[in-house]
Structures are given as structure tokens and as C-alpha cells.
């Protein structure tokens, strides 16, 4: 047993959110004593994260690929290409992130990463929080819980991706990302291809579905096989796989709050409801939370969405729920009618009032006006969704766990 004074902070789950905060605190010369608990016994190359940034930034050391062009296309082959001067779409490989964070933590005498330890019941006690784990009881002054939680959601993104390689060139332009390719939709919802060319002979290809219920992974794999056959990639070597289900537009959690515990990661509000992006949002949260902890203050979860963004995202997701067969039309309208810089700002949480005006004017009005006063509709609560693996567009995303 560890007494309360021996652990200032316990972080439950050492995925993207937990490791980002743990590594951030580990780089300081002083600060709280931190224990991270993670059930996996080792990290593998099972994640990818992407975002838009200038060429050089504070996370540049993690970036392994950059693209200046990204495309949208429909099932008939109509393609829209976007570029924004000074910005690149950038890729962080999961194995690189894990290695960097673990190296930072290993250098710190105050931050302890415990792999192979599963957290269980969390209880508020006098002077702190008690966590029951597979390795015994742990006491701390504060707890940040990044574990997945069952939740109602407005929509789900279900996807599976493969990193492919072959001796001759793949059918992708190495200089551009297929952000949303072969867009199509029906009564079940949206479907599209996402492709990250990592070189002439290597790429990540992902198949995504957008709907009111999670899609079975086996079904997604069969559909991805059909996509790869259509692209002439049936003979490509399958280097590794990624995949997951993202809950978008979360409902309120039914469980009562626990004193001394805050939630972070996907289940704590890391993901942007309308796009699924989370990597940079988690980095910003970790910076804010670390600053508070270093100042001797309480940890915080992800900040509440600004009212305009929250309202727009709700209306957008409601319109997708109400008319799933029109979802491809909506995204193509955004790609064709919104200037690339404005669309990137919207997807990256930097939209201005005039950007929202351009977005609204590009979309068909009637489905969205109908949702202005409509009550929010959620799908039934499901088991906690698997954290996402490949991030991307309005429709693919980052792991916050």
C-alpha cells in the first residue's frame, strides 16, 4: 500500500492523454509525485495521429511525415484538392510517441509508469482518493481517470486501417493525403477511404463508417478488403493494423462525480464532437493541467466547448442522424464551398465567426434549420468504445485514452 503522501497524483490509463500529461510533468525539475497505471504490459505500433500545423512547432520532433495537399473525392471520382500556405498535414506514428513519452518519464524520479497494472474501484476517502488495482491498493491526493467509459453518443465512427507495403509503387501520390476519398452514403450512414502515403511503396489505408451504431470490426475488415482489391492492392504486404470506434457527441455521464477525481481522454471530452480530432486538444489540456499541478492547484479535465462551437456541432451531428443518406453531400459541400484555410480552422478548433458563416452558406439549409430547436437524440449507451487508432478528417480521429 502507498500512503496518501507518497502519491500526489495517480493517472488511470497511460495512453495518449495519460502519457502526454505524465511526460509533460516528467520534464520539469520539480513537481508532484505521479503514478501512471496502464493495463497493457508493453506498447506496440498501434496508433497514428494527424493534425495541421506550420512546418515547425513544439511537437515537430514527433512528426515523421508532412503533406501540403489533402483531397476529398466522391464515388464518381470528382476530386477537390486543398492547400493552405504555411500549413502542412502532419503524421505522428504511435511507436514514436510512446518511445518519446516513456523516455521522458524514465528520466524523472517523480513520475512512475507501471505497466501491467489494471485499475479498478475508485473511492473518495479522508484526505484523498483510494484506487483498488490488480497490484494492491493505491492512495493519492488526486486522480485523473482517462479510461474508456460507457456513454450514450449522437454518432459513432467505426474504422479499420492497414499499413501496406509492396516492391512497386502504390497507387497514391506521395505528396498528398486522401482525407476523405470515395465518399458515399446511404440509409446506414457515411463511408469513405482515408489514405496516408508514407512513401512511394508504403501507405496507411483506412476504411471508415459513420453512423448511429458501432460497426462490427469483422465487417469493416471485409469491406476494407474489397476496397483494397478495387485499388489493386490485394497483393500488398500488410505490415500492421489499426482500428477502433469513436463515440461522437457524448451524452451526460450517469455516474455521480467522485471528489478528487477528474476525467480526461476520449471519455472526458477530448474529442471534437463534429470532427473526431483529439491529439492537439489533448496536448493543450495536458499543458493547462500541468501548469495547475505545478502551481499546487487541483487537476482539471478538458475545458467545456465554447457555446458557438458546441451549438454548431450539435446541429451538424443531428442533421447527419436525421438524414444519413445525405452525409456525403454535406462533406462534399464543405470541401467545395469553404475556403481551405477556413475549413482547417473549423476542424482544428480555431474557427472564426466568418468561418462559420461560410460553412453554413455552403450547406443545404433545410436539414440544418430543422435541427435548430429539435431535441438532441442519442444512441443507446453501449459498452465503452475502443479508442481510435488512425486520426484524420471530419470522420476519423485520435485516441485520447
N, C-alpha and C positions, 0 to 999 in steps of 0.2 A: 504494500500500500504506500502511496505517496501522499504526504500530508499537504494541506492546502498551501502552505508557504513554499512548497517545493515545485509547484506548477502555477505560474501566473495565468497561463492561457493554455487550454487544450483545444486543438483543431481536429474535428472529426472528419476524416476524409482528406487524403493528400493527393487529389487530382489537380486540375488546373487551378481552381480557387485556393485550395489549401496550400499547395506548393508555392504559388505566386506570393501569398502573404508570408509564408514561412521563410522563403528565400529573401524577401524584402527585409524582414526583421533580422535575419542572419547576417546581412551585410552591414548592420550597424555595430559600432564598437560597444554599445551598452543597450540595455532594453530588457523587456520581460523575458522570463524563462518560459519557453514554449515547448509543448509536446504535440507532435502530429501523429495521429493514429490512422493507419491505412491497412485494409484487409488484404490487399494483394501482397505477395511476397517479393515481387520484382516488377519493374516496369518494362514494357515492350513497346515497339514502334507501332502503336495502335491509334494514333490521333494525328490530325492535321488541323492547323488553324490559319486562316487568311484574313486580311484586312487591307484597307487603303491607308497609306502613309507617304510622306515625302521620302526621297531616297535614303536620307539619314535621319535617324531618330533614336530614342532611348532603348529601343528593342532591336536595333539593327543587327546586333551580334547573334540573334537567334534566327534571322531570316536566311533561308537558303536559296530562294528563287524570287524574282520580281518580274512582273509583266506590265507593260504600258498600255496594252489593249485588252479589252474584255468584250465579249459578244453575247447577244441574245438572238435566238432564232426560233421560228415556228416549225411545225412538222412538214410544211411545204417547202422549207428551205429559205424563206425570207430571213435575212440576217441584218442585224443592226450592230455596228461597231462603235465602241465608246473609248475615248481617251480624255484625260484631264491633265493639262500641262502641270508638271511638278509633282504629280501623284503617280504611284505605282501600286498595283495589286500585289501583295506580298505574302509569302508562304513560310510558315514555321512548321518544321517536322516535329512530331511528338517526341521522338527519341532525343532530339537536340534540346528541347525544352526540359525534359526530365533530367538529362545529364547536367545541364546548367544549374537547375534548381538544387539538385542533390549535391553538387559540388559546393555551392554557396552554403548550404546547410551543414555539410561535413566540416567546414572551416570554423563553425561557430560553437563555442562551448555552452551556449544558452539555448540552442534550438536542437531538439532531438526528434528525428524521424524514425518511427517504429513501424516497420513493415510487418505484415502478417498478424496484425492485431485488429480484431473487429470490435467496434464499439457497440454497446447495447443500450440499456436503460440509462437515461439521464435524469437526475433529480436535483432540485434545489435543496441545499442544506444550509445550516447556520454558517455563515462566513464564506460560502462559495457554492460549488456545483460538484456533485458526485457522478462519475461515469463508471458504469459497470462494463468491463471489457473481457475479451477472451483470455487476457493475461492477468486479470485481477481488477481490483477497484482503484480508481484514479480520482484524486481530488484536485480541484483547481479553483482559482478565483473567478475565472470567466471561461466560457466555452463558445466556440464558433462551430456550428454544425453545417457542413457542406454536403451531407449525404442526400441522395435522392429521396423524395417523399411522394407518396401517392397524392394526386391532386386532380381536381376537375380542370379541364382546359377547353379553350374555344376551338383549337385545331391541333393537329399533330403533324409533324414532319417525320416520315419514315424513310430511311435510306440505307443503302449499302454501297461501298466503293471498293475498288481493287486497284492496287498499283501494278501496272503491267510493263513488261519489257520484251523486246524481241530484237533480233540481229539487224533487221532492216527498218527503215523509218516508219513511224506510226502516222496515221492519217490526221495529224494535228499540226497547226502552225506553232512552232516552239515559242513564238513571240506574243501569242495571245491566249487568253483563258476563255473557254466556253463557260460563261457564267450560268446561263440558262439556255440549253440547246434543245431543239426538237420539242418545244413547248406544245403541250396538248392537254385537253381536259374533257371530262365527261361528268356524268352524274356522281361518280365516286370522288372526283376532285382533280387536282393538277398532277402532271407528271412531266419530268424533264431530265436531261442529261447535263452533268457538270463535269468538265474535264480540265485538269491542270497538267499541261505538258511540262515535264521535268527535264526534258532534253529531246533530241530527235528520236530516240529509241525507247523512251520511258515516259509514262504518264500515269496519273491517277484519274480513273473514270468512275463516276458515281451515278447511280440511278436513284431519283428522289420522287416520292409521292407525298402529296399534301392533301389531308382530308380530315374528317371528323372523328376518325378512329385510327389507332395504330395498325400498320400493315405487317403481317407475318413476315419474318426475315426470309424464310424459305421461298416465299412467293417473290420477294424482291430479288433474290439471287437468280431465280429462274428468269425473271424479266430482264435483269441485267445481262444474263447470258444471251438473250435474244438481241439486246441492244448491241452487244459486242460482235455477235455474228453479223448483224447488219452493217457494222463498221469494218468488217473484215478482220476482226481481232480475235477470232476463235483460237488461233494458234499462238497467241502471245503468252509468255510465261507470267504466271500470277505470283508476284513477289510477296504480297501481303494483302490483308483485307482490313477494312474499316466499316463501321456502320452504327446505327442507333436509331432511337426515337426521341424526338423533342416535343415536349408539351409547350404550346404557344398560347399566350393569353391565359395565364393561370387564374383559377378561382381562389377565393379566400380559403386559407387553411382552417380546418375544423378544430384541430388540436389546440388547446389553450397554451399561451406562451409560458415559458419556464424562466423564472428570474435568473439572470446571469447568463442566459443563452441567446445568441443571435444566429440567424440563418444566412448563409451565403451560397454562392454557386448557382446552378440552374434552378434548384428548388427554392432558392432565396431571392429570385428576381434578377439573376444576372443576364438572362437572355432578353433581347429586344423582341417584344411580342410580335411585331409585324414582319421582322426580317430574320430572326433567329441568331443574329450576331451576339457574341458574348466575350470574345477574347480581350479586346481593348476595354470593355466595360469592367471586366474583372481586374485588369491591371489598374484602372483608375480607382476602383473600390479598394484594392489592396494598398495603394498609396495613401488614400484617405484614412483607412483603418489603421495602418502602421503609424501614421502621424499622431493619431489619437492615443494609441497604445504607448508610444514613446514619450508622450506628454503626461502619461499616468492617468489617462481617461479611459472610459469604457469603450469596448469594441462596438462597431456598428455594422449593420447589414447594408445591402445595396440601397442607395437613395431612391425615393419614390420618383416615378416618371413625372416630368413636367406635364401640366394639365393638357396643353395642346397636343403634345405627342401621345399621351395616354388616350385622349379622345379620338384622335385620328386612327390610331392603331385598332381601337375597339371597333370603330365603324368599318375599317377595312376588313378585319377578320370576320365581322358579322356579315358583310356583303359576300365574302368568299363562302361562308357557311350557307347563306341563303341561296346562292347561285353557283355551286361548284363547277357547273359546266361552262361558266364564263371566266373562270380564273385565268386561263391562258390569255384571254383577251385583255384582262386587266394588266397583267405584267407586260405584255407586248405594247400596250398603250403607254405605260410608264417608260419603257425603253425608247419608244419612238417619239413621244411627246414632251419629255422632260429633259432639259439640258444635262449632259453627263455630270457636270460639277454639282448641280442641284440634287440629282439623284444620289450621288455618292454622299453628299451631306446628309440626306434623309436616311440612308442606310447606316451611316456612321454616327447618328445622334447629333448631327450639327446643323439640322435644317433650320432655315430662317423662315419668317412669315411669308416672304415672297416665294420660297421654295414650295411651301405647302399650297400656295395659290397655283403654281404651275402644275403641281401634281394633281390637284383637284380638277383643274381645267382639262387635263389630258384624259381623265377617266370618264366613262359613261355616267351621267348624273343619276339617273333614276334608281339603280340598285343601291347607291350610297345614301341618297336622300331618304329612301325608305327605312334606313337603319338609324337615322338621327335620334328618333325618340323610341326606337324599339328596345325592349329589354335585352340585356346580354344573355346569350344562350351558351351553356357549357355542355360538353360531352360528359357522360358519367365518369366518376372517379375510377381510374384504372390503377393497376399496380404501378409503382414508381418507374417511369420510363428509363430506358438505358441511356446514359449520357451520350451525346453525339460525338462522332469521330471526325468527320470532314466538315469544315466550315465553308461557307460560301455566300451565296446570293440571297435575295429575298427568297428563302426557301431552303437554305442549307446552313449549318450552324456550327457553333463551337461548343465544346464541352466545358461546363462550369464545375463539374464535380472533380 
